[in-house]
Amino acid sequence: MLLAEAMALLGPAPGRRYLDATLGLGGHSEALLAAGAVVVGIERDAEARAIAAARLAHAADRFTVVTGDFAATAEQFVARGETFDGVLVDLGVSSLQLDDHARGFSLRAETRLDLRMDTSTGETALDLIDRLDERELADVIYRYGEERLSRPIARKIKVARSAGQLETAAQLAEIVRWAVRGHQQRHPALRTFQALRIAVNDELGQLDRLLAVLPKLVAPGGTAALISFHSLEDRAVKQELRSQRLSGAWDDVARKPVVAGEAELSANPRASSAKLRWARAPQAGQAAVPRDANEANDDANDEANEKAET
């Protein structure tokens, strides 16, 4: 998603080296490689890794796949002193995961509720539900799903699980629908699924760790581009990049997110929630340009607008 916009910001060219921190099926890496760049891709989903490796085999001399989560791998790169001319992070669930009903990411999936991006390790969503008590589960649904009805939802989930009536994603979707009731434009279980998925995969913890080392990962004059899909991710990216900008880590950061145009929205409705933010590192030997009054005012206005919307 936002492929053209991300490439315009990253400026791939022969001899330049990029990190695709969320490789997925390799679409962004393919565009970077087509411009002649060298690319390192990180992916923890074994199925996605295999598909991307086959897709990009024609550029094997310039493309490397690293197995693992992007936070730990980025920390390892920084520890070794490795930097990249550009870093791309495309957060959230991939189309492969959404469309594969065996993972339980789809509300209609009749298979065991899993929600792991890496199915070889960690607890599943059902494991998480079993481990947490009702109050803890409600807190997770509220914090990561921003769901105001988290308590009745958690209560229904725990009752259904105890009664042996919760095994699949489709069953969870119906349980939440029953707990919420009433007509809604979107399926009422979407926020609960988001919350469980974020908790199972430690998505916000991973993002925080990556953001902490991001300035050290980008070479002088390089660019970081991050695409988020929900308000929790976007808020974390915006606030951390701005904080790092104040400390002099970045020469400039996005004041407003880049969003999908009408053509992409028509072709891919999932792009409607995508927001792209970027940060540019100072050139070698140069300090970051101090913020001016207009930029500070823009930041304050953005914060005020965001609070008003929530």
Rosetta blueprint (number, residue, H / E / L):
1 M L
2 L L
3 L H
4 A H
5 E H
6 A H
7 M H
8 A H
9 L H
10 L H
11 G L
12 P L
13 A L
14 P L
15 G L
16 R L
17 R E
18 Y E
19 L E
20 D E
21 A L
22 T L
23 L L
24 G L
25 L L
26 G L
27 G H
28 H H
29 S H
30 E H
31 A H
32 L H
33 L H
34 A H
35 A L
36 G L
37 A L
38 V E
39 V E
40 V E
41 G E
42 I E
43 E E
44 R L
45 D L
46 A H
47 E H
48 A H
49 R H
50 A H
51 I H
52 A H
53 A H
54 A H
55 R H
56 L L
57 A H
58 H H
59 A H
60 A L
61 D L
62 R L
63 F E
64 T E
65 V E
66 V E
67 T E
68 G L
69 D L
70 F H
71 A H
72 A H
73 T H
74 A H
75 E H
76 Q H
77 F H
78 V H
79 A H
80 R L
81 G L
82 E L
83 T L
84 F E
85 D E
86 G E
87 V E
88 L E
89 V E
90 D E
91 L L
92 G L
93 V L
94 S L
95 S H
96 L H
97 Q H
98 L H
99 D H
100 D L
101 H H
102 A H
103 R H
104 G L
105 F L
106 S L
107 L L
108 R L
109 A L
110 E L
111 T L
112 R E
113 L L
114 D L
115 L L
116 R L
117 M L
118 D L
119 T L
120 S L
121 T L
122 G L
123 E L
124 T L
125 A H
126 L H
127 D H
128 L H
129 I H
130 D H
131 R H
132 L L
133 D L
134 E H
135 R H
136 E H
137 L H
138 A H
139 D H
140 V H
141 I H
142 Y H
143 R H
144 Y H
145 G H
146 E L
147 E L
148 R L
149 L L
150 S H
151 R H
152 P H
153 I H
154 A H
155 R H
156 K H
157 I H
158 K H
159 V H
160 A H
161 R H
162 S H
163 A L
164 G L
165 Q L
166 L L
167 E L
168 T E
169 A H
170 A H
171 Q H
172 L H
173 A H
174 E H
175 I H
176 V H
177 R H
178 W H
179 A H
180 V H
181 R L
182 G L
183 H L
184 Q L
185 Q L
186 R L
187 H L
188 P L
189 A L
190 L H
191 R H
192 T H
193 F H
194 Q H
195 A H
196 L H
197 R H
198 I H
199 A H
200 V H
201 N H
202 D L
203 E H
204 L H
205 G H
206 Q H
207 L H
208 D H
209 R H
210 L H
211 L H
212 A H
213 V H
214 L H
215 P H
216 K H
217 L H
218 V E
219 A E
220 P E
221 G E
222 G E
223 T E
224 A E
225 A E
226 L E
227 I E
228 S E
229 F L
230 H L
231 S H
232 L H
233 E H
234 D H
235 R H
236 A H
237 V H
238 K H
239 Q H
240 E H
241 L H
242 R H
243 S H
244 Q H
245 R H
246 L H
247 S L
248 G L
249 A L
250 W L
251 D L
252 D E
253 V E
254 A L
255 R L
256 K L
257 P L
258 V E
259 V L
260 A L
261 G L
262 E H
263 A H
264 E H
265 L H
266 S H
267 A H
268 N L
269 P H
270 R H
271 A H
272 S H
273 S H
274 A L
275 K E
276 L E
277 R E
278 W E
279 A E
280 R E
281 A L
282 P L
283 Q L
284 A L
285 G L
286 Q L
287 A L
288 A L
289 V L
290 P L
291 R L
292 D L
293 A H
294 N H
295 E H
296 A H
297 N H
298 D H
299 D H
300 A H
301 N H
302 D H
303 E H
304 A H
305 N H
306 E H
307 K H
308 A H
309 E H
310 T L
